[in-house]
Amino acid sequence: MSKLKIEENYPLAPLTTFKIGGNAKAYVQVESASEVVEAIEYAKHQGMPAFLLGGGSNVLFSDNGFPGLVVHLVSTAIEISHQKLTASSGARLLDVVLALEEVGLAGMERLSGIPGTLGGAVRGNAGAFGSEMSDFIKVVVAVNLRTGMLKSFTKEECQFGYRSSFFKKEKDWAIVTAEFYLTQTAPAEHLATIRKETMAARESKHPQDAWCAGSFFMNPLVHSEALLDEFLRDKGFPSKDGKLPAGWLIDHVGLRGKKIGGAQVSPHHPNYIVNTGKATASDVVMLASLVKTRVRDELGVRLQEEVQMVGF
């Protein structure tokens, strides 16, 4: 561990978009796959768990922090060759979109404004406005957080689904790099226009600088015809693939703006839980639990968190 600088009792809240969480027992910044492996070997040798952190946008750390080593991947490397893009999981998703825009490769511009890094976006198969990460993935390189082993995963092995992947289900694996193929081209100016429109649309739904983790719950599959019909009457368009927006369901049970401690169901978009300034992880968990209970009891729909809970 000669070249890696391990820091003890490191504050995690500033590393997340929620600005919530206690301290990590140990913390290290890494820039490459080999350094990730080295850090995990160190954690293994010390007998403590490891967690790979990227942009911190889809994560809620416990008030007690994390009882092991937080490995913070800070590499932002992005390479484009012909139709192939390879990027570190630490690269900001927006920077990936901008790099593709510059060379006129189309497809990912609708993902503009989704917060956080590439690794988190691939892990959760992030999507917006009809596009999602799995549309373009070719290969994902991931590391096993227990053994330190690196492995390349084909698109099929990634088991992508709605806001889901192998890496979301198998907590021992964390993404280090990803390779994409984009076959469509368009003028850079055209892609820039779509990017700006997309980001403006996101901002109109919710302030993008709020202290939150993005969408808190996945949009659930709903079997109630009455509820689907009500959504159609309310919005003027049908649900997509039988899924209803979690925010609409939360609004339906009257929880828009609801607060517990410093955590609040956003008054702008009810599928965002925001830190109003001094929220604890416990506040967020209690509020999320209330939301799930009310939606289940009143509408018969089970909500599932999209946000990763760490250290609980």
N, C-alpha and C positions, 0 to 999 in steps of 0.2 A: 504493500500500500504506500510505497515511498512517494509517488508523485500525486496521489490523491489526498486532498485536504479534508479530513473528517472533522466536523464541528459537532460539539455536544450540546444537548438541551436547546435545540434551534427552534425559534418561533415559526410556526407554519401559517398562521393567519395571513400575513402579508403576501404569501406566495399564491393565494387563492383569490378568485374574483368575488367570493362570498365574504372575504376578510374575517373569517371565523376559524377557530381551532386552537388547540394548545400547542405544546412544543414536541418536536421529534426528539427521541432519545439521542439520535445521531443523524447527521445530514452531510451530504456530499454532492458537489456539482460534477457532472461528467459531460464529455463532449463526443464520445465515440462508443461504438458497440463494445470494443475491447475494454474501455473504462467501465462500462456498465457491468460487464462480466467480472472485472476486478473488484468492483464495489460489492457485488453480490457474494463473491468469494469471502470478502472481509466480513460481511454480515453473518455468513454461514459459520465462519471461524469464531465469531463472537457469540454465536448461538442466539442471534436475534433475527426477526423477520425483516424483509426488505420491501419497500414500495417504490415503484417508479413514477415520478411526478413529471408532468409536462407543463402546460400552461395554467393548470389549476382552475379551469373554468367549469368543470363538471364534477366537482368533488367537494364533499363536506367532511372536514376533519373533526373528530371528537374534541370536546373541551379538554379531555385528558391527553390530546395529541396522539402520537404514534409511538408504540413501545419498541421501535426498532430503527432501522436505517432508511431514511428517505433519500432515494437516489434521484437527483434533479437533473434531467437531461436538458441541457441548455444549448445544444448544437442546433443551429437553424439552417443547416446546409440544404440547398435546393439545386438540383442539376437537371437540365433538359437537353435531350439529344434526339433530334427528329421528332417522333411522336411519343417518346418515352420520358416520363418525369420520375426522378428518384429524389426522395426527400427524407430528412431526419424527422422522427416523430416529434422533435422539439420545435420544428419550424411552425410559425404561425400559419393557420389556414388561409388567412387573408393574403399573406405574403406568397403563398403557393398560387393563389388565384391571380395575383398581380404578375407573377413570373410567367404564367401561362398566357395571360392577356398580352404581355409584351411581345411574345413570339407568335401570337395569333392562333393558339390552340383553344378550341371551344369545348364547352360542356360543364365546366365547374364554376362558371361565373355566377350561377344562381345560389352557390353556397357562400357567397360574399356576406360577411357580417356575422356568420356563426362564430361565436367566441372560441378562443383557445387554440390549441395546437393540432397538428395533423394526426398525431398518435391518438389523442382523445377522440377526434372526429372519426377515425377509422374504427376504433374500439366500439363506439356507439353507433356506427354506420349513420353518421349525421346526415341530415337531408333537409331540403327546403325547396319550395316552389317546383316540385316535380323531379328534382335531382337528388341523388344520394351517393355517398362515397363509393359504395360497392359497384356503381355503374362503370367505374374506371379502373378499379384495382386489378393488378396483375399478380403481384407477389408481395407478401408481408414478411419481414424478418422480425422475429420476436425472441425474447430471452425468458428462460424459466427462472423465476425469482427465488426458487429454492435451490436449484442445482447450478445455475449460471450457464446452462447450455443454450446456445443459439440455434435457431431452426428457421428455415424458410418455409412459408405456408403458401400454397396455391390459393387462388380465389375460392375454389370449392372447399378447401380445408378450413378457410376462414369462417365458414358457416354463417354467412350474412343473412340477417332477417331484418324486420322493422326495428330500427334503433338497437340492433343486437348483432353480436358476432361471437365466435368461439372465445375471443379474448375477454368479452364481457362476462361470459359464463364461467370460464376457467381462470380464476383469480391468480393462479401461479404464473400465467404468461403475460408479458408486457411487450408492447410494440416498440421496436427500435428504429426501423426504417420501413418505407413502403414504396412500391414501384407502380406507376400508373401508365396506362396507354390511352391516348386521346386521338381519335381518328378524324374528328371534325375540325375544320379551320374556319376562321372568320377574321375580318379586319380588326385590328386592335381597338380602333375607335368605337366600333360596334360593341365589342365586349366590354369596353369601359363604360359605355352608356348603360348596358344591362347591369353591370356591377353597381353603378351609382343608384340606379332605380331600385335595385334589390335592397341595398343598404338603407335607402330612404324609407322603403316599405317596412323594414325591420324597426327602424327608429320610430316610425309612426305608431307601431303597435306597442313598443315599450322602450323607454330610455336605455340606450345601450351602455351607458356608463354606471348603471345601477349596481349596487353590491348584491349580486345574486349568482346563481349557477346556470343561468339560461333556463330553458324549460325544465320544470321539476319532475313532472310526470309524463309518461308516454301516453299517446292518444289510444284509448282502449277500444277493443272490438266490442260492439254493443249488439245484443240480440233482440232487444225490445223494439218491436215495430212501432209502438206508440211513441217511444223516445226518438226514434229515427224520423218519424213523421213530424214530430214537434220541431226537431232541428230544421227540417226542410221548410216548414211554415215560417219559422223564425228567421232563417237566413236566406231563403229563396233559392237555395241549391241543395242537392242531396249530400249525404255523408260520402266520404271516399272509402270504398272497399269495406263498408260497414263499420268504420272507425269514426268515433266522434271526438272533437277536440276536447282535451282534458279541461282546458280553460272554460269552455262553454258549460261543461258539467259542473265545475266548481262554482261558476256564476249562478247556475240553475238552483243550487242549494243555498244561495245567499251568502257566500263566504268571500266575495270580492272585498278587499280592504280589511279583512279580519286580522287582528293582531294578537300574538301571545309574546309577552316580553318585548324584545326588540325585533322579532321576526313578524313579517306581514305578508299576507296574500296580496300581491300587487294590485292597486286600484286601476292600473293601466291594462294589465293582462293577468287574469287570475291563475294562469299556469306558471307564473313566476312567484317564488317566495323570495322576498328581499330582506336584507339586513338593513334596518332603518338607522343603524349607527352603533348600537351596543348589543346586538343579538348574540346569544350563545348558540352552540350546536344543539343544546337541549331545547331551546326555544323553537328552533327550526323543526326538530324531530317531533315535538309535541304538536306544532301547528300542522305538519304534514300528516300526522296520525289523525288529528281532528278532521282534516279534509277527506282522508280516505274513509273514515268511519261514516261521515255524513253522506258522502256520495254512494257508499255501499248501502247504507240503511234506507236512504230516501229514493235512490234511483236503481238500486240493485246492480250497480256497476263497480267492479274492483279496479282501482287505480294502482299502477306500479311505478315506483320511482325510476326516473331516468338518471338521476344523480348518484354518483358512487359514494357510499358511506365508508369512511376509513377510520379505524381505531375504536370502533364501538364494540 
